[in-house]
C-alpha cells in the first residue's frame, strides 16, 4: 500500500516538474516592442509591459540623433507621469546617448515596467525597440527542476525501501 502511494507521488512530482520545465521554454510573450517617431514637440515616448523575468532588448535609432532609454518600475512610472519629469525618479535600467544597443535588461521582480525613450536632439527622428523573453524563464524553470528532482528522489527512496524489506 505504501509503495503504491510513493510510486504515484513520485510520478506526480516528476510529471508536474517536467510540465513546468516545458512551460518555461514555450510560454508566449505578449508585447514584442515599440517603434515611434520623436521630435522637438514630443521628445519622450513610452510603453508599459508586464514582465515576468529578464528580457532581451534591441534598440535601434532609424533616423535622427541619439536617444536615452529608461526602464522604470510601477511606482517610478507613476511618479514620472504625475510630475512630468525624470528628476525625482530612479530607473532600474538606463542607457544614455545610444543609436544602437543589444543586451539584457534584468528586472528585479514580476510586475509592470515602463520603457521610456527620450530624444537628445532637437530634430525629428524615429526608433524601434524589440523585446523578447530570455529562455528558459528562470522563475518557472528552477522550481520545476526542484520538483522533478524531488520526484526522482522519491522514486529512488521507494526502490531502496522495497529492496530492504525482509522476505516473509
DRENBA-422884 format. One record per residue (C-alpha): residue number from 1; x, z, y. Coordinates in steps of 0.05 Angstrom, whole numbers, plus 32768, in hexadecimal, padded with zeros to 4 digits. Layout:
PT  nr   c1   c3   c2
PT NUM    X    Z    Y
...
//
This chain:
PT  nr   c1   c3   c2
PT   1 8000 8000 8000
PT   2 8036 8014 8030
PT   3 8061 7FD7 8022
PT   4 8026 7FA8 802D
PT   5 801B 7FC9 8072
PT   6 8065 7FC2 8082
PT   7 8065 7F79 806D
PT   8 802A 7F69 8099
PT   9 8047 7F8F 80D3
PT  10 808A 7F6B 80CA
PT  11 8068 7F27 80CB
PT  12 803D 7F3A 8107
PT  13 8079 7F4F 8131
PT  14 80A2 7F13 811B
PT  15 806B 7EE1 812B
PT  16 8059 7F00 816E
PT  17 80A3 7F00 8180
PT  18 80AD 7EB8 816C
PT  19 806E 7EA4 8193
PT  20 808A 7EC6 81D0
PT  21 80CD 7EA2 81C9
PT  22 80A9 7E5F 81C4
PT  23 807D 7E71 8200
PT  24 80BA 7E82 822A
PT  25 80D4 7E3C 821E
PT  26 8095 7E13 822A
PT  27 8069 7E38 825C
PT  28 8055 7E09 8295
PT  29 806B 7E15 82DC
PT  30 8039 7E08 8313
PT  31 8056 7DF1 8354
PT  32 8093 7DC5 8352
PT  33 80A9 7DC0 8399
PT  34 8099 7DAC 83DF
PT  35 80AA 7D76 840F
PT  36 8099 7D6D 8458
PT  37 80AE 7D54 849C
PT  38 80C8 7D84 84D0
PT  39 80D7 7D79 8518
PT  40 80DE 7D99 855D
PT  41 8093 7DA9 8561
PT  42 808F 7DC8 851B
PT  43 80D5 7DDE 8505
PT  44 80BE 7E0D 84CD
PT  45 809A 7DFC 848C
PT  46 808A 7E28 8451
PT  47 8065 7E30 8410
PT  48 8055 7E6A 83E2
PT  49 8062 7E6C 8397
PT  50 8053 7E9D 8360
PT  51 8094 7EA6 833B
PT  52 809F 7ECA 82F9
PT  53 80EA 7EC4 82F6
PT  54 8126 7E9F 8311
PT  55 811D 7E56 8326
PT  56 8149 7E1A 832E
PT  57 8145 7DFA 8372
PT  58 815D 7DB9 838F
PT  59 8158 7DB0 83DB
PT  60 8165 7D6D 83FB
PT  61 8160 7D58 8444
PT  62 8148 7D10 8446
PT  63 814A 7D05 8491
PT  64 8164 7D2C 84CC
PT  65 8195 7D64 84D1
PT  66 81A3 7DA2 84A7
PT  67 816F 7DD7 8496
PT  68 816C 7E20 8485
PT  69 8148 7E35 8445
PT  70 812C 7E7C 843A
PT  71 8107 7E9F 8402
PT  72 80DE 7EDC 8415
PT  73 80B7 7F0D 83EA
PT  74 806D 7F1A 83F9
PT  75 8078 7F53 842B
PT  76 80AC 7F2E 8454
PT  77 8081 7EEF 8452
PT  78 8046 7F13 8470
PT  79 8072 7F33 84A5
PT  80 808F 7EEF 84B8
PT  81 8049 7ED2 84BE
PT  82 8031 7F0E 84E7
PT  83 806C 7F0C 8518
PT  84 807B 7EC1 8514
PT  85 80C4 7ED2 8513
PT  86 80FE 7ED8 84E1
PT  87 811C 7F12 8508
PT  88 80FD 7F4D 84E4
PT  89 80FE 7F32 849D
PT  90 8134 7F2E 8468
PT  91 8133 7EF5 8437
PT  92 8142 7F01 83ED
PT  93 8168 7EBF 83EE
PT  94 817E 7E91 8426
PT  95 81AB 7E56 8435
PT  96 81BD 7E3F 847B
PT  97 81D2 7DFB 8494
PT  98 81C5 7DD3 8454
PT  99 81B7 7D8A 8449
PT 100 81BA 7D8C 83FD
PT 101 81BA 7DC8 83CE
PT 102 81AF 7DD3 8384
PT 103 81B0 7E17 8364
PT 104 8189 7E53 8349
PT 105 815E 7E83 8371
PT 106 815B 7EC8 8350
PT 107 8119 7EEB 835C
PT 108 811A 7F37 8354
PT 109 80D4 7F3E 8337
PT 110 8095 7F19 8324
PT 111 806C 7F08 8362
PT 112 805D 7EDB 839E
PT 113 8097 7EBE 83C5
PT 114 8098 7E91 8401
PT 115 80CA 7E58 8408
PT 116 80D7 7E4B 8452
PT 117 80FD 7E0F 846F
PT 118 8114 7E10 84B7
PT 119 8132 7DD5 84DD
PT 120 8174 7DE3 8501
PT 121 8170 7DA7 852F
PT 122 8140 7D8E 8564
PT 123 8135 7D4C 8540
PT 124 8101 7D38 850E
PT 125 8112 7D37 84C5
PT 126 80F9 7D3E 847F
PT 127 810D 7D66 8442
PT 128 80F9 7D70 83F9
PT 129 80FF 7DAD 83CD
PT 130 80F9 7DA9 8381
PT 131 80EC 7DE9 835B
PT 132 80EF 7DF2 8310
PT 133 80EE 7E2C 82E0
PT 134 812D 7E45 82BE
PT 135 8126 7E42 8273
PT 136 811B 7E6D 824D
PT 137 80F2 7E9B 8279
PT 138 8119 7EDC 826E
PT 139 80DF 7F0A 827D
PT 140 80BB 7EEE 8240
PT 141 80F7 7EDA 8216
PT 142 811C 7F1D 8212
PT 143 80E0 7F48 81FD
PT 144 80CD 7F13 81CA
PT 145 8113 7F14 81AC
PT 146 810D 7F60 81A6
PT 147 80C9 7F5C 8185
PT 148 80E3 7F28 8154
PT 149 8120 7F52 8144
PT 150 80F2 7F8F 8138
PT 151 80C9 7F65 8107
PT 152 8109 7F51 80E2
PT 153 8121 7F99 80DF
PT 154 80DE 7FAF 80C3
PT 155 80E5 7F79 808E
PT 156 812A 7F91 807B
PT 157 8113 7FD9 8078
PT 158 80D8 7FC6 804C
PT 159 8106 7FA2 801B
PT 160 8137 7FDC 8019
PT 161 80FD 800D 800E
PT 162 80E0 7FE5 7FD4
PT 163 8125 7FDD 7FB2
PT 164 8132 8028 7FB5
PT 165 80F1 803D 7F94
PT 166 80FF 805B 7F50
PT 167 80E2 8036 7F14
PT 168 80A8 805D 7EF2
//
